[in-house]
Amino acid sequence: MGPVTDAQGIQLPSIAILGAGSMGGAILQGLLQPGVTVTGGIRITNRRPGRGPEGVTAYALEEDPEANRRAVEGAGIVLVGVKPAGVGDLLDEIAGALEPGTLVISVAAGVPLSAIERRLPPSVAAVRAMPNTPATVGLAVTGISPGSRATAEQTALARTLFATVGEVLEVTEDRIDALSTISGSGPAYVFYLVEQLQEAARQRGFDAEESALLVQGTFRGALELLRTSGLPPRSSAAASRARTAPPSARSRSWSKPTWPPPSTTRQPPR
Ligand SMILES: NC(=O)c1ccc[n+]([C@@H]2O[C@H](COP(=O)([O-])OP(=O)(O)OC[C@H]3O[C@@H](n4cnc5c(N)ncnc54)[C@H](OP(=O)(O)O)[C@@H]3O)[C@@H](O)[C@H]2O)c1
């Protein structure tokens, strides 16, 4: 499933995505939405050959060892989407082919800006970004940190790019690991809670389909209620109780819900 953002009138310069796997591919889907115009085209590279979507030029290293260098020629933005261990070699490979003014954006976890900038010509700026897995459905939360050579315009460009797959928060690089702890690991905790609540529903006699409907619908609805009310979670819980609980329970002060339900014993994901 492609992104579901309501991207409108977004304009970006030519982009090369080096490593269009899970994350690079999700960002590619964001760029292919009707409301997004990429002037000068999109090129992607992978090791193995495969057809890119319509309107995208796809290169494979196995067919053309110069694929990465070819893809970045004239690109305004180069998105580095390979695994962290491959970033250094990739940057060394393309450094000589980048035009002055190019913006290199790395999504590699744990690779600091200093290591990225060191491998790039001084005329090339870098931004580090940390999207999360809901990028694949256009509901990512992406942290971006500008490098020392990135101008305000280039940082804004990175923001615009990631807005095609969700929400964007700019942070200094010393906060990007903390951000990743919340938004990167967060989906696994949500899935865990959903699993546990679905299991609680199963134990109360609902079948798998009914349990999924009950729990996932409840999460969607509760989050939307939280978002539209503008209230903090604690106040939302109180407001919800005031609307639904019997009068005797309405004045009870906030207490954390009992979790997990007594019959479930599994540990949260690491
Ligand atoms: N997945 C996430 O949720 C997530 C979240 C935040 C950040 N990230 C970051 O995103 C990066 C990619 O992760 P991923 O999960 O998307 O991995 P992935 O699915 O394995 O994608 C990596 C892609 O890079 C390609 N590749 C490998 N070496 C290459 C090279 N030298 N030149 C061009 N392409 C090359 C691979 O091609 P082949 O398949 O043909 O080998 C593959 O398509 C990582 O650095 C990770 O830290 C991922």
PDBQT file of the ligand as one rigid body, heavy atoms in Angstrom, charges set to zero:
ROOT
HETATM    1  N1  LIG A 301      13.292   0.112   7.555  1.00  0.00    +0.000 N 
HETATM    2  C1  LIG A 301      13.073   1.061   8.455  1.00  0.00    +0.000 C 
HETATM    3  O1  LIG A 301      12.036   1.119   9.116  1.00  0.00    +0.000 OA
HETATM    4  C2  LIG A 301      14.121   2.143   8.671  1.00  0.00    +0.000 A 
HETATM    5  C3  LIG A 301      13.815   3.198   9.539  1.00  0.00    +0.000 A 
HETATM    6  C4  LIG A 301      14.760   4.226   9.710  1.00  0.00    +0.000 A 
HETATM    7  C5  LIG A 301      15.969   4.169   9.045  1.00  0.00    +0.000 A 
HETATM    8  N2  LIG A 301      16.239   3.107   8.222  1.00  0.00    +0.000 N 
HETATM    9  C6  LIG A 301      17.523   3.073   7.540  1.00  0.00    +0.000 C 
HETATM   10  O2  LIG A 301      17.288   2.873   6.159  1.00  0.00    +0.000 OA
HETATM   11  C7  LIG A 301      18.417   2.187   5.601  1.00  0.00    +0.000 C 
HETATM   12  C8  LIG A 301      17.897   1.052   4.754  1.00  0.00    +0.000 C 
HETATM   13  O3  LIG A 301      17.167   0.156   5.555  1.00  0.00    +0.000 OA
HETATM   14  P1  LIG A 301      16.055  -0.761   4.901  1.00  0.00    +0.000 P 
HETATM   15  O4  LIG A 301      15.308  -1.374   6.010  1.00  0.00    +0.000 OA
HETATM   16  O5  LIG A 301      15.319   0.016   3.861  1.00  0.00    +0.000 OA
HETATM   17  O6  LIG A 301      17.002  -1.870   4.193  1.00  0.00    +0.000 OA
HETATM   18  P2  LIG A 301      16.742  -2.698   2.872  1.00  0.00    +0.000 P 
HETATM   19  O7  LIG A 301      15.294  -2.949   2.691  1.00  0.00    +0.000 OA
HETATM   20  O8  LIG A 301      17.681  -3.846   2.892  1.00  0.00    +0.000 OA
HETATM   21  O9  LIG A 301      17.194  -1.693   1.711  1.00  0.00    +0.000 OA
HETATM   22  C9  LIG A 301      18.526  -1.477   1.392  1.00  0.00    +0.000 C 
HETATM   23  C10 LIG A 301      18.582  -1.341  -0.105  1.00  0.00    +0.000 C 
HETATM   24  O10 LIG A 301      19.915  -0.922  -0.450  1.00  0.00    +0.000 OA
HETATM   25  C11 LIG A 301      20.280  -1.589  -1.649  1.00  0.00    +0.000 C 
HETATM   26  N3  LIG A 301      21.722  -1.547  -1.721  1.00  0.00    +0.000 N 
HETATM   27  C12 LIG A 301      22.630  -2.232  -0.982  1.00  0.00    +0.000 A 
HETATM   28  N4  LIG A 301      23.878  -1.863  -1.301  1.00  0.00    +0.000 NA
HETATM   29  C13 LIG A 301      23.769  -0.910  -2.246  1.00  0.00    +0.000 A 
HETATM   30  C14 LIG A 301      24.694  -0.112  -2.955  1.00  0.00    +0.000 A 
HETATM   31  N5  LIG A 301      26.008  -0.211  -2.755  1.00  0.00    +0.000 N 
HETATM   32  N6  LIG A 301      24.223   0.775  -3.840  1.00  0.00    +0.000 NA
HETATM   33  C15 LIG A 301      22.891   0.914  -4.061  1.00  0.00    +0.000 A 
HETATM   34  N7  LIG A 301      21.969   0.196  -3.408  1.00  0.00    +0.000 NA
HETATM   35  C16 LIG A 301      22.390  -0.701  -2.519  1.00  0.00    +0.000 A 
HETATM   36  C17 LIG A 301      19.683  -2.959  -1.514  1.00  0.00    +0.000 C 
HETATM   37  O11 LIG A 301      19.565  -3.524  -2.798  1.00  0.00    +0.000 OA
HETATM   38  P3  LIG A 301      19.383  -5.105  -2.998  1.00  0.00    +0.000 P 
HETATM   39  O12 LIG A 301      18.072  -5.435  -2.334  1.00  0.00    +0.000 OA
HETATM   40  O13 LIG A 301      19.351  -5.283  -4.478  1.00  0.00    +0.000 OA
HETATM   41  O14 LIG A 301      20.542  -5.757  -2.317  1.00  0.00    +0.000 OA
HETATM   42  C18 LIG A 301      18.326  -2.635  -0.857  1.00  0.00    +0.000 C 
HETATM   43  O15 LIG A 301      17.324  -2.388  -1.817  1.00  0.00    +0.000 OA
HETATM   44  C19 LIG A 301      19.273   1.715   6.761  1.00  0.00    +0.000 C 
HETATM   45  O16 LIG A 301      20.446   2.493   6.818  1.00  0.00    +0.000 OA
HETATM   46  C20 LIG A 301      18.414   1.925   7.982  1.00  0.00    +0.000 C 
HETATM   47  O17 LIG A 301      19.161   2.275   9.119  1.00  0.00    +0.000 OA
HETATM   48  C21 LIG A 301      15.331   2.093   8.010  1.00  0.00    +0.000 A 
ENDROOT
TORSDOF 0
